[in-house]
């Protein structure tokens, strides 16, 4: 069983400005800290055909009891985004969130595209948990958690862009 996450964020900035922000290590640190991360490390790598961003963050496991017993008091997430070279003003990345030894995975795409005088960032992901009986509930919690994280990212991103 898997659950799908779809989220669209809008920024009053050009696609180039938004893409630069999303790959800025200081911005990634700021958004992760704002979302409650207690530890954050970020690295960007230039590779043939694009840019890879790897972000490792440790978060308190604010989860329902049935899910927390699988995770413990904190959860470490390593997110890898592989951004392709741009196609016009549109940029896209494949991403994978690794939850360490936990029985959950998330993978999907991020697209940055023009929207009138602004930019849309669309995230689409599949969340899968391999725990029998409660896997669907855990997937639902992960989708809700990620949705709130992306809301925080959008808020921090708007503030970041306003600071110029």
C-alpha positions in Angstrom: 0.0 0.0 0.0 1.2 3.5 -0.7 -0.1 7.0 -0.1 0.3 9.9 -2.5 1.4 13.4 -1.5 0.7 16.4 -3.8 1.6 19.9 -2.8 1.9 23.2 -4.7 3.7 26.2 -3.3 3.7 29.7 -4.9 6.4 32.3 -4.7 6.4 35.9 -6.0 9.8 35.5 -7.6 11.3 34.2 -10.8 11.9 30.5 -11.3 15.7 31.2 -11.3 15.4 33.0 -7.9 13.3 30.2 -6.4 15.6 27.5 -7.8 18.7 29.3 -6.4 16.9 29.6 -3.0 16.0 25.9 -2.9 19.6 24.9 -3.5 21.1 27.5 -1.1 22.6 25.6 1.8 21.8 28.4 4.3 18.2 28.4 3.2 17.9 24.6 3.6 19.5 25.0 7.1 17.0 27.7 8.0 13.9 25.9 6.7 14.9 22.6 8.5 15.5 24.5 11.8 12.2 26.3 11.5 10.5 22.9 11.0 12.0 21.7 14.3 15.2 19.9 13.2 17.7 19.6 16.1 20.6 18.7 13.7 21.0 19.6 10.0 23.7 19.0 7.5 23.5 20.1 3.8 25.7 19.5 0.9 25.3 20.4 -2.8 27.3 18.7 -5.6 27.6 19.7 -9.2 27.4 16.6 -11.3 27.1 15.9 -15.0 23.7 17.0 -16.1 22.7 18.8 -12.9 23.0 19.5 -9.2 22.5 17.1 -6.3 21.4 18.4 -2.9 21.7 16.1 0.1 20.2 17.2 3.4 20.3 15.1 6.6 18.2 16.3 9.5 17.2 14.9 12.9 13.7 15.7 14.1 11.9 14.9 17.3 9.4 12.1 16.6 6.1 13.9 17.3 4.1 10.9 16.3 1.1 9.0 17.5 1.9 6.1 19.9 1.3 3.4 17.3 3.9 5.0 15.0 6.4 6.2 17.6 7.1 2.6 18.8 8.7 2.0 15.4 10.7 5.2 15.4 11.7 6.1 18.9 12.2 9.6 20.3 13.8 11.1 17.1 13.9 10.4 13.4 16.8 10.9 11.0 15.8 11.8 7.4 18.3 12.0 4.6 16.8 13.7 1.6 18.5 13.5 -1.8 17.3 15.8 -4.6 18.8 15.3 -8.0 18.1 18.4 -10.1 18.4 18.1 -13.9 19.7 20.9 -16.0 16.9 23.4 -16.8 14.5 23.0 -19.7 13.7 26.7 -20.4 12.4 28.2 -17.2 11.3 24.8 -15.8 13.5 22.8 -13.6 12.8 19.4 -12.0 14.3 17.0 -9.5 13.8 13.5 -8.5 14.0 13.0 -4.7 14.3 10.3 -2.2 13.8 10.6 1.5 15.6 7.8 3.5 14.3 7.3 7.0 17.3 5.1 8.1 16.3 1.8 9.6 12.6 2.8 9.8 10.1 0.8 7.6 9.1 3.8 5.5 10.2 5.4 2.3 9.3 8.4 0.2 10.2 9.2 -3.4 8.9 11.6 -5.9 9.5 14.7 -8.0 9.8 18.5 -7.5 9.1 20.9 -10.3 9.8 24.6 -10.4 7.9 26.4 -13.1 6.8 29.9 -14.1 3.3 31.1 -13.1 2.5 34.5 -14.4 4.7 36.9 -12.4 5.6 34.2 -9.9 6.7 30.6 -9.6 5.1 27.4 -8.6 6.9 24.6 -6.9 5.1 21.3 -7.2 6.0 18.3 -5.1 4.6 14.8 -5.8 5.6 11.8 -3.8 4.7 8.2 -3.0 5.0 7.2 0.6 5.3 3.5 1.5 5.4 1.8 4.8 6.1 -2.0 5.1 4.6 -2.6 8.5 1.7 -5.0 8.4 -1.8 -3.8 9.6 -0.7 -0.2 10.6 1.3 0.7 7.5 -1.5 2.7 5.9 -1.9 4.7 9.1 1.9 5.4 9.3 1.8 6.5 5.6 -1.0 8.9 6.4 1.0 10.4 9.3 4.0 10.7 7.0 1.9 12.5 4.3 0.4 14.9 6.9 3.9 15.5 8.5 5.4 16.3 5.0 2.5 18.5 4.1 3.1 20.6 7.2 6.8 20.6 6.6 6.2 22.0 3.0 3.9 24.7 4.5 6.8 25.7 6.8 9.2 25.6 3.9 6.8 27.9 1.9 6.6 30.4 4.7 10.4 30.5 5.3 10.9 30.7 1.5 8.7 33.7 1.2 10.5 35.4 4.1 13.9 34.5 2.5 13.0 35.9 -0.9 11.6 39.1 0.7 15.0 39.7 2.4 16.4 39.6 -1.1 
